[in-house]
Amino acid sequence: MMRLSQWIAFWGYCQSIKWPPIMGVSGGKLTTDLMAMVRAEDTINPARVPHYLTELPKKMNYWHRILNHVMYLGESFIRWSVVVPVLNNALQKPYETPSVQLMLLNTHPVLDYVQNLPPNIIEVGGLHISSTTEAMPEYIEEFMEQYLDCIIYINLRYIDLMNGLGPDAVIQMIKSYPDCGFIWNAHNLAQLPEKLPNLLMCDNINQHNILAQFQIKAFLNHGDSFSLQDAIYYAVPLIVLPLILEEFNNAQRIRERALGVVLNPSEFTLDSFVKPLKSVLNDATYTDALYQSQIKFRNRPQSPVELAIWHAEQLISEPHMYKYLAQPDTFGQNYFVNHSLDVLTLPFFLLITFVLNLMFLIYQVYEVYKLEKLPKKLSEKQKKLIKDKKKPKTNTVKQGEAGETSIGAADSKESLKSKDE
C-alpha cells in the first residue's frame, strides 16, 4: 500500500507542475479505464465490440449483445463500488484517475477488432517484436539440427493449473510424435518432466529467436497477446489453451480467423494435445490464413517502433498538442449518458404510453361489442324457452276443445231426440 500511495503521489506531483508530459504504454486491450486515463471519449460500442474478458463472437446475436452490455455495466459498477472505495481508504483521500497525454496501445486489427480510436491513443501492435534476430545458444542449435523438418515450441506458463494433468498431457503428445523435436520453455514448472530424446528443456529463452527459425511448425501457448503477435509475425500455427483473463477473448479471435486450434480447459484430458497437433501439422488452412495475416501485420507505413518514437518526440517538443485531442467533458459522464440511454428513455416512454392506450382502446371497443351482442343472445334463448313452454299448453287446449266439441255433439243429439218425441 505504501508503494501504491507513493507512486500515485509522485504521479499527482507531476500533474500538478504539469511536467514532464506523461505517455502511457498498454500491453492489453482498449478498455474504458484506458479511455478515462487519456480523458478521451468512450468510443467502445457494446453492440459491436465484445468485452475483452468474454468469449463472445465477432458477430453477436441479440442474447450475446445483452450479455455484452451486462459485462460493460458490471465493469463500471465494480469500479465505483469496490475499486474506488479501496483506493480511497488506502490513500486517505478521494482517488482521482491518473491523466496521461498520450497512450500507446499494443493491438492490431489482424488479431483484435477494428475500432474507432481517439486521436491520443496510438495503435502500435507488435512494438515488442524486433526486426532482427540474435544467434541461438549452441545447445539449441545442435538440437534443432537433428530435427530439420519439424520442431514444436511449447510455452505454457500455467500448465500446472490443469489439475495435475497438464505436464502429463504434454509428455503424452511428445511421445506420440517421436519424429518431431520439442523445445519446452519450462521456467514456471513446479517439477521438471522426464527426459525424452526428442525433448529439449529450456529456461527463459528468447521466444522471438525460436519462432523465427524455419523448423518451427507449431506453437503451444495460453493465448496472451504478445505470444499471439509473435506467432502471426513469423506465421507459426497455434495451439491455444486459454486459462485466465483476456486469453479467452484472444482464443476466440484465433478460432474465428482460423489461425490455429483452441482447446477447451473444461474438457482437458491426457490426449488433448495429440489430435490438435496433428490437425495443425497437416491442414494447410491454418498456414494459408497465417500467411495472409502476416502480410497485413508486417506491411505498414511505419513500423510500431518508429511510430512510437515519432509520437514520443512530438509529446516532448509540443506537450500541449495532445491536450487538445482529449475530451475531458466526457470523463465525468456515466455509462447511460455516454451511450445516450437517457435520451432513449423519452421515446421509449412515449412508445409504452402509446401501446398501453392502444390496448385500453381495444379493450373498450371489445366491451361495447360484447354488450351489444349480449341482448340478442338472451332474446333468442327467451324465445326458445317461450316456445318450449307454449308447446304443452297448446296440446291441452286442443284436447279441451275436442272434449267440448264432443259434449256439444252429445247435447245436440239429445235435443234432436226430444224434438222428435
C-alpha positions as CSV (number, residue, x, y, z in Angstrom):
1,M,0.0,0.0,0.0
2,M,2.9,2.4,0.7
3,R,4.3,1.8,-2.7
4,L,1.0,2.4,-4.3
5,S,0.4,5.6,-2.4
6,Q,3.9,6.9,-3.1
7,W,3.6,6.2,-6.8
8,I,0.2,7.9,-7.0
9,A,1.6,10.9,-5.0
10,F,4.5,11.2,-7.4
11,W,2.1,11.0,-10.4
12,G,0.0,13.7,-8.8
13,Y,3.0,15.9,-8.3
14,C,4.0,15.5,-11.9
15,Q,0.5,16.5,-13.0
16,S,0.4,19.5,-10.6
17,I,3.5,21.0,-12.0
18,K,2.5,19.8,-15.5
19,W,5.9,18.4,-16.2
20,P,7.1,16.1,-17.5
21,P,4.4,15.1,-20.0
22,I,3.2,11.6,-19.4
23,M,3.0,8.9,-22.1
24,G,1.5,5.5,-21.3
25,V,2.1,2.1,-22.9
26,S,-0.7,-0.5,-22.6
27,G,0.0,-4.2,-23.3
28,G,-3.7,-5.1,-23.2
29,K,-6.9,-4.3,-24.9
30,L,-8.7,-1.0,-25.4
31,T,-10.8,-0.6,-22.2
32,T,-13.0,2.1,-20.6
33,D,-10.3,2.6,-17.9
34,L,-7.7,3.4,-20.5
35,M,-10.1,5.9,-22.2
36,A,-10.5,7.6,-18.8
37,M,-6.8,8.0,-18.3
38,V,-6.4,9.9,-21.6
39,R,-9.6,11.8,-21.0
40,A,-10.9,10.6,-24.3
41,E,-14.5,9.9,-25.5
42,D,-15.6,6.4,-24.9
43,T,-15.8,5.0,-28.4
44,I,-16.3,1.4,-27.4
45,N,-19.7,0.2,-28.8
46,P,-21.0,-2.8,-26.8
47,A,-23.3,-3.7,-29.7
48,R,-20.3,-4.4,-31.9
49,V,-17.2,-4.9,-29.7
50,P,-17.2,-7.9,-27.4
51,H,-15.9,-7.3,-23.9
52,Y,-12.2,-8.3,-23.5
53,L,-13.0,-10.8,-20.8
54,T,-15.6,-12.7,-22.8
55,E,-15.6,-15.4,-25.5
56,L,-18.3,-13.7,-27.5
57,P,-18.0,-14.0,-31.3
58,K,-17.5,-11.0,-33.5
59,K,-21.0,-11.3,-35.0
60,M,-23.1,-11.2,-31.9
61,N,-26.8,-12.1,-31.8
62,Y,-29.4,-10.5,-29.6
63,W,-28.6,-12.5,-26.4
64,H,-24.8,-12.0,-27.0
65,R,-25.4,-8.3,-27.0
66,I,-27.4,-8.4,-23.8
67,L,-24.5,-10.3,-22.1
68,N,-22.0,-7.9,-23.5
69,H,-23.9,-4.9,-22.2
70,V,-24.1,-6.6,-18.8
71,M,-20.3,-7.1,-18.8
72,Y,-19.6,-3.4,-19.5
73,L,-22.2,-2.2,-16.9
74,G,-20.8,-4.7,-14.4
75,E,-17.3,-3.4,-15.0
76,S,-18.4,0.2,-14.2
77,F,-20.3,-1.0,-11.1
78,I,-17.3,-2.9,-9.7
79,R,-15.1,0.1,-10.4
80,W,-17.2,2.5,-8.4
81,S,-18.4,0.2,-5.7
82,V,-15.3,-1.8,-4.9
83,V,-12.1,-0.4,-6.5
84,V,-12.6,3.3,-5.8
85,P,-13.5,2.8,-2.1
86,V,-10.5,0.6,-1.6
87,L,-8.2,3.2,-3.2
88,N,-9.8,6.0,-1.1
89,N,-9.1,4.1,2.1
90,A,-5.5,3.3,1.0
91,L,-4.7,6.9,0.1
92,Q,-6.8,8.5,2.9
93,K,-8.2,10.9,0.3
94,P,-10.5,10.8,-2.7
95,Y,-8.9,8.9,-5.6
96,E,-8.6,10.6,-8.9
97,T,-8.0,8.7,-12.1
98,P,-4.4,9.5,-13.4
99,S,-4.2,11.5,-16.5
100,V,-1.8,10.9,-19.4
101,Q,-1.5,12.9,-22.6
102,L,-0.7,10.0,-24.9
103,M,-1.3,6.3,-24.8
104,L,0.4,3.6,-27.0
105,L,-1.8,0.6,-27.4
106,N,-0.5,-2.9,-28.2
107,T,-3.3,-4.0,-30.6
108,H,-3.7,-4.6,-34.3
109,P,-6.8,-5.4,-36.4
110,V,-5.3,-8.7,-37.6
111,L,-5.7,-10.1,-34.1
112,D,-8.1,-7.7,-32.4
113,Y,-11.0,-5.6,-33.6
114,V,-11.4,-2.7,-36.0
115,Q,-12.2,0.1,-33.5
116,N,-12.7,3.9,-33.6
117,L,-9.6,5.1,-31.6
118,P,-9.4,8.5,-30.1
119,P,-6.6,10.7,-31.6
120,N,-4.4,10.5,-28.5
121,I,-4.5,6.6,-28.4
122,I,-2.0,5.2,-31.0
123,E,-2.1,1.6,-32.1
124,V,1.4,0.0,-32.1
125,G,0.7,-3.7,-32.1
126,G,4.0,-5.7,-32.2
127,L,6.0,-2.9,-30.5
128,H,8.0,-5.6,-28.6
129,I,9.0,-7.5,-31.7
130,S,12.5,-6.9,-33.0
131,S,13.1,-6.9,-36.8
132,T,16.4,-8.7,-36.3
133,T,17.2,-12.0,-34.6
134,E,20.2,-12.9,-32.4
135,A,22.3,-16.1,-32.6
136,M,20.9,-19.1,-30.8
137,P,22.7,-20.8,-27.9
138,E,24.9,-23.6,-29.2
139,Y,23.0,-26.4,-27.4
140,I,19.7,-25.2,-29.0
141,E,21.3,-25.1,-32.5
142,E,22.6,-28.6,-32.1
143,F,19.2,-29.9,-31.1
144,M,17.5,-28.1,-34.0
145,E,19.9,-29.6,-36.5
146,Q,18.6,-33.0,-35.5
147,Y,15.0,-32.2,-36.4
148,L,15.1,-30.1,-39.6
149,D,11.6,-31.0,-40.7
150,C,9.5,-30.4,-37.6
151,I,10.1,-28.7,-34.3
152,I,7.3,-27.7,-31.9
153,Y,7.8,-24.8,-29.4
154,I,6.0,-25.0,-26.1
155,N,5.5,-22.1,-23.7
156,L,2.7,-23.0,-21.3
157,R,3.3,-21.0,-18.1
158,Y,0.2,-22.1,-16.2
159,I,0.1,-25.8,-17.3
160,D,0.4,-26.9,-13.7
161,L,-3.1,-25.4,-13.1
162,M,-4.8,-28.2,-15.1
163,N,-5.4,-30.4,-12.0
164,G,-2.1,-32.2,-12.4
165,L,-2.9,-33.3,-16.0
166,G,-1.1,-30.6,-17.8
167,P,2.5,-31.8,-17.8
168,D,1.5,-35.4,-18.4
169,A,-0.6,-34.3,-21.4
170,V,2.4,-32.6,-22.9
171,I,4.6,-35.7,-22.3
172,Q,1.9,-37.8,-23.9
173,M,1.9,-35.5,-27.0
174,I,5.8,-35.7,-27.2
175,K,5.8,-39.4,-27.1
176,S,3.1,-39.6,-29.8
177,Y,5.3,-37.7,-32.2
178,P,8.8,-39.2,-32.0
179,D,9.9,-37.8,-35.4
180,C,9.3,-34.2,-34.2
181,G,11.5,-32.2,-31.9
182,F,10.0,-30.3,-29.0
183,I,11.5,-27.2,-27.2
184,W,9.8,-26.6,-23.9
185,N,10.2,-23.3,-22.2
186,A,9.6,-24.6,-18.6
187,H,10.7,-21.7,-16.4
188,N,7.5,-21.8,-14.4
189,L,7.1,-25.6,-14.0
190,A,6.9,-26.8,-10.4
191,Q,8.5,-30.1,-11.4
192,L,10.5,-30.9,-14.5
193,P,9.2,-33.8,-16.6
194,E,11.0,-36.9,-17.5
195,K,13.8,-36.8,-20.1
196,L,13.0,-37.8,-23.6
197,P,15.3,-38.0,-26.7
198,N,13.1,-35.6,-28.7
199,L,12.6,-33.0,-25.9
200,L,14.8,-30.1,-25.0
201,M,14.0,-28.3,-21.8
202,C,14.9,-24.6,-21.7
203,D,14.6,-21.7,-19.2
204,N,13.8,-18.1,-20.2
205,I,14.9,-18.4,-23.8
206,N,14.3,-15.7,-26.3
207,Q,11.0,-16.5,-27.9
208,H,11.5,-14.3,-30.9
209,N,14.7,-16.1,-31.9
210,I,13.0,-19.5,-31.6
211,L,9.9,-18.7,-33.6
212,A,12.0,-17.1,-36.3
213,Q,13.5,-20.5,-37.2
214,F,12.1,-22.2,-40.3
215,Q,11.9,-25.6,-38.5
216,I,9.2,-24.3,-36.1
217,K,5.9,-25.8,-37.3
218,A,3.6,-25.2,-34.3
219,F,3.5,-23.0,-31.1
220,L,1.7,-24.1,-27.9
221,N,0.7,-21.2,-25.6
222,H,-2.1,-19.9,-23.4
223,G,-3.1,-17.1,-25.7
224,D,-1.6,-13.9,-24.3
225,S,-1.4,-11.0,-26.8
226,F,2.4,-10.9,-27.0
227,S,2.7,-14.6,-27.9
228,L,0.0,-14.4,-30.5
229,Q,1.5,-11.4,-32.1
230,D,4.9,-13.2,-32.2
231,A,3.2,-16.2,-33.9
232,I,1.5,-14.0,-36.5
233,Y,4.7,-12.1,-37.2
234,Y,6.5,-15.4,-38.0
235,A,3.5,-17.2,-39.4
236,V,3.6,-20.1,-37.0
237,P,0.3,-22.1,-36.5
238,L,-1.1,-22.0,-32.9
239,I,-2.4,-24.4,-30.3
240,V,-4.0,-22.3,-27.6
241,L,-5.1,-23.4,-24.1
242,P,-6.7,-20.3,-22.5
243,L,-6.8,-20.1,-18.7
244,I,-7.0,-16.5,-17.4
245,L,-8.3,-13.0,-18.2
246,E,-8.2,-11.9,-21.9
247,E,-6.8,-15.2,-23.1
248,F,-10.3,-16.5,-23.7
249,N,-11.1,-13.5,-25.8
250,N,-7.8,-13.9,-27.8
251,A,-8.6,-17.6,-28.2
252,Q,-12.0,-16.7,-29.8
253,R,-10.3,-14.4,-32.3
254,I,-7.8,-17.2,-33.2
255,R,-10.7,-19.6,-33.8
256,E,-12.6,-17.1,-35.9
257,R,-9.6,-16.3,-38.1
258,A,-8.5,-19.9,-38.5
259,L,-5.0,-19.2,-37.1
260,G,-4.9,-22.3,-35.0
261,V,-6.7,-24.7,-32.8
262,V,-8.2,-23.7,-29.4
263,L,-8.6,-26.2,-26.6
264,N,-11.4,-26.2,-24.0
265,P,-10.0,-26.2,-20.5
266,S,-13.2,-27.8,-19.1
267,E,-12.7,-30.8,-21.4
268,F,-9.0,-31.2,-20.9
269,T,-7.6,-34.8,-20.9
270,L,-4.2,-36.5,-21.3
271,D,-4.8,-36.8,-25.1
272,S,-6.0,-33.2,-25.6
273,F,-2.8,-32.1,-27.4
274,V,-2.3,-35.1,-29.6
275,K,-5.2,-34.6,-32.1
276,P,-4.9,-30.8,-32.4
277,L,-1.2,-31.0,-33.2
278,K,-1.9,-33.5,-36.0
279,S,-4.5,-31.1,-37.4
280,V,-2.1,-28.1,-37.3
281,L,0.7,-30.0,-38.9
282,N,-1.4,-31.5,-41.8
283,D,-4.1,-28.9,-42.5
284,A,-2.9,-26.2,-44.9
285,T,-5.9,-23.9,-43.9
286,Y,-4.0,-22.6,-40.8
287,T,-0.8,-21.8,-42.7
288,D,-2.7,-20.1,-45.5
289,A,-4.6,-17.9,-43.0
290,L,-1.4,-17.1,-41.2
291,Y,0.5,-16.0,-44.3
292,Q,-2.3,-13.6,-45.1
293,S,-2.3,-12.3,-41.6
294,Q,1.5,-12.0,-41.6
295,I,1.4,-9.8,-44.7
296,K,-1.2,-7.5,-43.1
297,F,0.7,-7.4,-39.8
298,R,4.1,-6.5,-41.3
299,N,3.1,-4.2,-44.1
300,R,2.6,-0.7,-42.5
301,P,3.6,2.8,-43.5
302,Q,5.8,2.9,-40.3
303,S,7.0,0.2,-38.0
304,P,5.5,0.2,-34.5
305,V,8.8,1.4,-33.0
306,E,9.2,4.3,-35.5
307,L,5.6,5.3,-34.9
308,A,6.1,5.3,-31.1
309,I,9.3,7.3,-31.3
310,W,7.7,9.9,-33.6
311,H,4.8,10.5,-31.1
312,A,7.2,10.5,-28.1
313,E,9.3,13.2,-29.8
314,Q,6.2,15.2,-30.6
315,L,5.0,14.9,-27.0
316,I,8.3,16.2,-25.7
317,S,8.6,19.1,-28.2
318,E,4.9,20.1,-28.1
319,P,3.4,18.8,-24.8
320,H,0.2,20.8,-25.2
321,M,-0.6,19.4,-28.6
322,Y,-2.2,16.2,-27.3
323,K,-4.1,18.2,-24.7
324,Y,-6.4,19.5,-27.4
325,L,-7.0,15.9,-28.6
326,A,-8.7,15.0,-25.3
327,Q,-12.3,15.5,-24.3
328,P,-12.3,16.0,-20.5
329,D,-16.0,16.9,-20.6
330,T,-17.0,13.3,-21.3
331,F,-14.8,11.9,-18.4
332,G,-17.4,12.6,-15.7
333,Q,-20.3,11.2,-17.7
334,N,-21.7,7.8,-16.6
335,Y,-22.5,4.8,-18.8
336,F,-26.1,5.8,-19.6
337,V,-25.1,9.3,-20.7
338,N,-22.1,8.2,-22.8
339,H,-24.3,5.8,-24.7
340,S,-27.4,8.1,-24.9
341,L,-29.5,5.7,-23.0
342,D,-31.0,8.6,-21.1
343,V,-32.1,10.2,-24.4
344,L,-33.7,6.9,-25.5
345,T,-35.8,6.8,-22.3
346,L,-38.1,9.5,-23.7
347,P,-39.2,7.8,-27.0
348,F,-39.3,4.5,-25.1
349,F,-41.7,6.1,-22.5
350,L,-43.8,7.6,-25.3
351,L,-43.9,4.2,-27.1
352,I,-45.0,2.4,-23.9
353,T,-47.7,5.0,-23.4
354,F,-49.0,4.6,-26.9
355,V,-49.1,0.8,-26.6
356,L,-50.9,1.0,-23.3
357,N,-53.5,3.5,-24.7
358,L,-54.0,1.3,-27.8
359,M,-54.6,-1.8,-25.6
360,F,-57.0,0.1,-23.4
361,L,-58.9,1.4,-26.5
362,I,-59.1,-2.2,-27.9
363,Y,-60.4,-3.4,-24.6
364,Q,-63.1,-0.7,-24.5
365,V,-64.3,-1.5,-28.1
366,Y,-64.5,-5.2,-27.2
367,E,-66.6,-4.4,-24.1
368,V,-69.0,-2.3,-26.2
369,Y,-69.3,-5.0,-28.8
370,K,-69.8,-7.6,-26.1
371,L,-72.7,-5.5,-24.5
372,E,-74.3,-5.1,-27.9
373,K,-74.1,-8.8,-28.7
374,L,-75.4,-10.0,-25.3
375,P,-79.1,-8.9,-25.5
376,K,-79.6,-10.6,-28.9
377,K,-78.4,-13.9,-27.4
378,L,-80.7,-13.6,-24.5
379,S,-83.7,-12.8,-26.6
380,E,-83.1,-15.9,-28.7
381,K,-82.9,-18.0,-25.6
382,Q,-86.0,-16.5,-24.2
383,K,-87.8,-17.2,-27.5
384,K,-86.7,-20.8,-27.3
385,L,-87.9,-21.1,-23.7
386,I,-91.2,-19.5,-24.6
387,K,-91.7,-21.9,-27.5
388,D,-90.9,-24.8,-25.2
389,K,-93.3,-23.6,-22.6
390,K,-96.1,-23.0,-25.2
391,K,-96.0,-26.4,-26.8
392,P,-97.6,-28.4,-23.9
393,K,-100.2,-25.7,-23.3
394,T,-101.5,-25.8,-26.9
395,N,-101.9,-29.6,-26.7
396,T,-104.1,-29.4,-23.6
397,V,-106.1,-26.7,-25.1
398,K,-106.7,-28.7,-28.1
399,Q,-107.8,-31.7,-26.0
400,G,-110.2,-29.5,-24.1
401,E,-111.6,-28.1,-27.2
402,A,-112.0,-31.7,-28.5
403,G,-113.8,-32.6,-25.3
404,E,-116.1,-29.6,-25.6
405,T,-117.0,-30.4,-29.1
406,S,-117.8,-34.0,-28.2
407,I,-120.0,-32.8,-25.3
408,G,-121.7,-30.3,-27.6
409,A,-122.4,-33.0,-30.2
410,A,-124.0,-35.2,-27.5
411,D,-126.2,-32.3,-26.3
412,S,-127.3,-31.6,-29.8
413,K,-128.3,-35.2,-30.3
414,E,-130.3,-35.2,-27.1
415,S,-132.1,-32.1,-28.2
416,L,-133.0,-33.6,-31.5
417,K,-134.4,-36.7,-29.8
418,S,-136.6,-34.5,-27.5
419,K,-137.9,-32.7,-30.5
420,D,-138.9,-35.9,-32.3
421,E,-140.8,-37.1,-29.3
